[in-house]
Every structure is written in structure tokens, then in C-alpha cells.
Amino acid sequence: MARLIPRKEDLGGRALALGILFWLAVLPKFVGMSFGTARRSGLEEEIKTMMEQAPPVDMFLLFDLSFRNRFSPNQIVQTVKVPVDLFIWTISRDPAHPLITMELGDKLIKFVKPIPGAPVVPAVPQEYMKEDGNCMEYTVKLPETGMKLLELVSNVILTFVEIKSFGVEIYNTDMINFKDFFIPKVTKEFHEVSLLLDGTNESRDIEKAMHFFQEQATVRYFKLNYNLPTKVSYKGPLRGYCVKLKDAGFVSNESMLGMDCEKVVINREIINTKHLNGLLKIWANNGGLARLKMMTVIFKSCLNPERLYHGLNSRPTQHPCPDFYKLGPESWTRFARDVYRGSGCTPGIAVLVHERFYFWIP
């Protein structure tokens, strides 16, 4: 496996090569020449080959060169794309949270904020890069802050990488100006989005975030953690392959009745039997929730099993206990019921037990 931190004897040769890259990048600004029209020399091709074969540390040195000198790398460097499996933005005021996290195979690379009081410009690479197993951190030492810093770092990194999937973690929605949000300019397709919020977030800002990620973007895995009472509720559709909600009613019942998801996990202290009965009826009687394969609801309220199945065609299931059900075959036989939606259709199986409700379509 390639080293993430360079040996001291490696730095001289790489510094020379990067120095050449620097002059290849900035020289056209002084002589009015464009590498887009200039003939590539053997040296340029050699540098390109070096970058394609180099370990990730050379990528970091290029990042640092770009950050310090505020220039866009020339087209030779732009053609060298480092493959990245997952690229995650983190929007947070907490200095412990990274700005950006990238997954490259079994490697994890984080771009982090500087420690308060640290020098603005480090002297040697070891001062801004550190390694912990397969995880590497690069400290971004720039005067910008907040979303401006995140956007600047993103623009530099995206010059060198080819992203397979994007993700976003948001801890502070009030940091985002949704009228001038830079991330939609990069992508509107996300592998994962997590809104991990607390009481410092305005509910109107959370509503804007929900509106963008649920109605204007495509998200495969969506997670909302906002467990505080609020007078504002999100009434739009819920979309995604898998949606996880831990809230106190911020997402309305109307949203869940119209959700377009395969897997759903809802965690609320208070939920009523009428709501769950309505979900089952939407599925059984109206052909709704067409994509749904699995729903789990975790709660602390007391529900009435008879009311749960009121108005539904249901009976004890004969289906064997599935692997996901951890309470055992006896509990499954006692509590699981088939819910029918019409002749010729595979029944769904509902289970209400121990402050949990499961609905599964085999």
C-alpha cells in the first residue's frame, strides 16, 4: 500500500516536480500563453505520468500549492483525476467536525479547520498533514471562514478528483443561504444526506433544507435528526431509497402518507394508532406507498392492536420468522399478521410489539 506520509528523502524530488508544476501553472499568466493551445512537451507528459502514478500525498501537496498561491492548476494537472468513492461536505460551526471527508477505497481523507492560534502558513508538509492508520488529515490554513471557506476548499479539491458519489452532513442550517448555495452548482444527486440538528437551528431554515434535499435533489439515503418540538412542520413528500427520521413531529403525517421510499425508520416518542392504521390503509386500499418494502417505527406511547388493524383484511401470518426480526420465532408467531391489499397481491406483514411497529413486504 502506498504511503500517505512521504519519507524525508522523497520530499526533495517531489518538491522539484511540484515546483515545475507551479511554474507551468503561473507562467502563462506572465507571458500570455495558454496550455490549452500550447504543444505538450515530453516534460509535461512526464509530469502527467508522475501524477497518475503518485500516492495520495502528492495530491495533498498540490492542494497546498493551490491554496497558498490562489491559482487554478493548468490543464495538464486538471486531466489527472484522483478517483474518489464518496465525497462528503460537512456544514458545522464545531471545529471538531471536518470540512470535507473523502473515501478512497480503504483510505479516509479529511480536510479539517486549523487549530486556533496555529500559524497561518506551515513550514513543512508534516505540519499540515497527519496520519492515523488509513485515515489522513489535511489542515486547511486559510483566512476564510464558514461557507466561504467550504466553497473555496471544494473548488480546489474538485479540480483534482473524480467523484463517484456525493454526501452532505449539516449540523447548522442557519449557516446556509439557500438563495446562493454553492453545492447545487456542483451536484443535485447525493448518495447520503444527514441533517443532524439541535436547538440552535431555526425551524424555518430546517424547512428550507428539507425542501431542497427532498424536492429539488435526488437522495438515496436521507437522515433527519431533529428531536425538538416546533410549530413549523414539513408537509412535502418524503423521497429516497432509505429515509430515517428521529423527530418530534417536524415531518407531518401528510408527508409520511405520501412517501416514496423503499425503507423507512421513524423514531418518535409519541405516535398514535390512528396514524399507523392510516399508513396501512393507504398501502392496502388505495395502492399507495408503492415502493415501500420495509418500515420500522420506534415509539414510547401505548398503542391498541385492535385499532391498528381496524378496517383492514388481516390474519395471523404463516410466513416464517425473517432474519431482521430479533425477538425470535415465538414472538413472530404471536404478533405478526398478514395485511392484504387485493387478490393476487403479496400481503404485507405487520408486527406491533414492545414499543415497535414493523411493516414488511416480503
C-alpha positions, 0 to 999 in steps of 0.5 A, a space after each residue: 500500500 502506498 504511503 500517505 506520509 512521504 519519507 524525508 528523502 522523497 520530499 526533495 524530488 517531489 518538491 522539484 516536480 511540484 515546483 515545475 508544476 507551479 511554474 507551468 501553472 503561473 507562467 502563462 499568466 506572465 507571458 500570455 500563453 495558454 496550455 490549452 493551445 500550447 504543444 505538450 512537451 515530453 516534460 509535461 507528459 512526464 509530469 502527467 505520468 508522475 501524477 497518475 502514478 503518485 500516492 495520495 500525498 502528492 495530491 495533498 501537496 498540490 492542494 497546498 500549492 493551490 491554496 497558498 498561491 490562489 491559482 487554478 492548476 493548468 490543464 495538464 494537472 486538471 486531466 489527472 483525476 484522483 478517483 474518489 468513492 464518496 465525497 462528503 461536505 460537512 456544514 458545522 460551526 464545531 471545529 471538531 467536525 471536518 470540512 470535507 471527508 473523502 473515501 478512497 477505497 480503504 483510505 479516509 481523507 479529511 480536510 479539517 479547520 486549523 487549530 486556533 492560534 496555529 500559524 497561518 502558513 506551515 513550514 513543512 508538509 508534516 505540519 499540515 498533514 497527519 496520519 492515523 492508520 488509513 485515515 489522513 488529515 489535511 489542515 486547511 490554513 486559510 483566512 476564510 471562514 464558514 461557507 466561504 471557506 467550504 466553497 473555496 476548499 471544494 473548488 480546489 479539491 474538485 479540480 483534482 478528483 473524480 467523484 463517484 458519489 456525493 454526501 452532505 452532513 449539516 449540523 447548522 442550517 442557519 449557516 446556509 443561504 439557500 438563495 446562493 448555495 454553492 453545492 447545487 452548482 456542483 451536484 443535485 444527486 447525493 448518495 447520503 444526506 444527514 441533517 443532524 440538528 439541535 436547538 440552535 437551528 431555526 425551524 424555518 431554515 430546517 424547512 428550507 433544507 428539507 425542501 431542497 434535499 427532498 424536492 429539488 435533489 435526488 437522495 438515496 439515503 436521507 437522515 433527519 435528526 431533529 428531536 425538538 418540538 416546533 410549530 413549523 412542520 414539513 408537509 412535502 413528500 418524503 423521497 429516497 431509497 432509505 429515509 430515517 427520521 428521529 423527530 418530534 413531529 417536524 415531518 407531518 403525517 401528510 408527508 409520511 402518507 405520501 412517501 416514496 421510499 423503499 425503507 423507512 425508520 421513524 423514531 418518535 416518542 409519541 405516535 398514535 394508532 390512528 396514524 399507523 392504521 392510516 399508513 396501512 390503509 393507504 398501502 392496502 386500499 388505495 395502492 399507495 406507498 408503492 415502493 415501500 418494502 420495509 418500515 420500522 417505527 420506534 415509539 414510547 406511547 401505548 398503542 391498541 392492536 385492535 385499532 391498528 388493524 381496524 378496517 383492514 383484511 388481516 390474519 395471523 401470518 404463516 410466513 416464517 420468522 425473517 432474519 431482521 426480526 430479533 425477538 425470535 420465532 415465538 414472538 413472530 408467531 404471536 404478533 405478526 399478521 398478514 395485511 392484504 391489499 387485493 387478490 393476487 397481491 403479496 400481503 404485507 406483514 405487520 408486527 406491533 410489539 414492545 414499543 415497535 411497529 414493523 411493516 414488511 413486504 416480503 
